[in-house]
């Protein structure tokens, strides 16, 4: 059995907005990640320092980066969906 596509694809009027937002979020994440790399490169002893209970900075910063990526993904999805709905009326 064959069937058609689940949705009809058309022009994406929000593509410029989504591209710009994606680049902005990428650079925000890049700066924060670069901070992690630079601390590890120039101040490696700092990464072993305890910051949250018995967790060191490397673990806390690393998990923070993972959570930040997830949160930024949700923000990107929310803002893009809102713009698509606005422009595709």
C-alpha positions as CSV (number, residue, x, y, z in Angstrom):
1,X,0.0,0.0,0.0
2,X,1.2,3.5,-0.8
3,X,0.1,6.7,0.8
4,X,0.9,10.4,0.3
5,X,3.0,12.5,2.6
6,X,1.7,13.2,6.1
7,X,1.8,16.9,5.6
8,X,1.8,19.1,2.6
9,X,5.0,21.0,2.3
10,X,5.0,24.6,1.1
11,X,7.0,27.8,1.3
12,X,8.6,28.4,4.7
13,X,8.1,32.1,5.3
14,X,9.9,32.0,8.6
15,X,13.1,30.4,7.3
16,X,15.1,33.7,7.5
17,X,14.1,34.2,11.1
18,X,14.9,30.6,12.0
19,X,18.3,30.9,10.4
20,X,19.2,34.1,12.2
21,X,17.9,32.7,15.5
22,X,19.9,29.5,15.0
23,X,23.1,31.4,14.4
24,X,22.5,33.7,17.4
25,X,21.9,30.7,19.7
26,X,24.9,28.9,18.2
27,X,27.2,31.8,19.1
28,X,25.8,32.1,22.6
29,X,26.5,28.5,23.2
30,X,29.9,28.8,21.6
31,X,31.0,31.5,24.0
32,X,29.8,29.6,27.0
33,X,31.5,26.4,25.8
34,X,34.7,28.3,25.0
35,X,34.7,29.4,28.6
36,X,34.7,25.7,29.6
37,X,37.5,24.9,27.3
38,X,39.6,28.0,28.3
39,X,39.2,27.2,32.0
40,X,40.4,23.6,31.3
41,X,43.3,24.8,29.2
42,X,44.6,27.7,31.4
43,X,43.3,26.8,34.9
44,X,43.0,23.0,35.0
45,X,43.3,23.1,38.8
46,X,40.2,25.2,38.9
47,X,38.2,22.4,37.3
48,X,38.9,20.2,40.3
49,X,37.6,22.7,42.8
50,X,34.4,21.8,44.6
51,X,31.5,24.1,43.7
52,X,28.3,22.2,44.5
53,X,28.5,19.9,47.4
54,X,31.2,17.4,46.5
55,X,30.9,18.0,42.8
56,X,33.8,19.7,41.1
57,X,33.6,22.5,38.5
58,X,34.2,20.2,35.6
59,X,31.2,18.1,36.3
60,X,28.9,21.0,37.2
61,X,29.9,23.0,34.1
62,X,29.7,19.9,31.9
63,X,26.2,19.1,33.0
64,X,25.3,22.7,32.8
65,X,26.4,22.7,29.1
66,X,24.2,19.7,28.4
67,X,21.2,21.3,30.1
68,X,21.8,24.6,28.4
69,X,21.7,22.8,25.0
70,X,18.4,21.2,25.8
71,X,16.9,24.4,27.1
72,X,18.1,26.3,24.0
73,X,16.5,23.7,21.8
74,X,13.2,24.2,23.5
75,X,13.6,28.0,23.2
76,X,14.4,27.7,19.5
77,X,11.4,25.4,18.9
78,X,9.1,27.7,20.8
79,X,10.2,30.9,19.0
80,X,10.3,29.3,15.6
81,X,6.8,27.8,16.0
82,X,5.4,31.1,17.1
83,X,7.0,32.9,14.1
84,X,5.7,30.2,11.7
85,X,2.2,30.5,13.1
86,X,2.4,34.3,12.8
87,X,3.7,34.4,9.2
88,X,1.7,31.5,7.8
89,X,-1.8,32.8,8.7
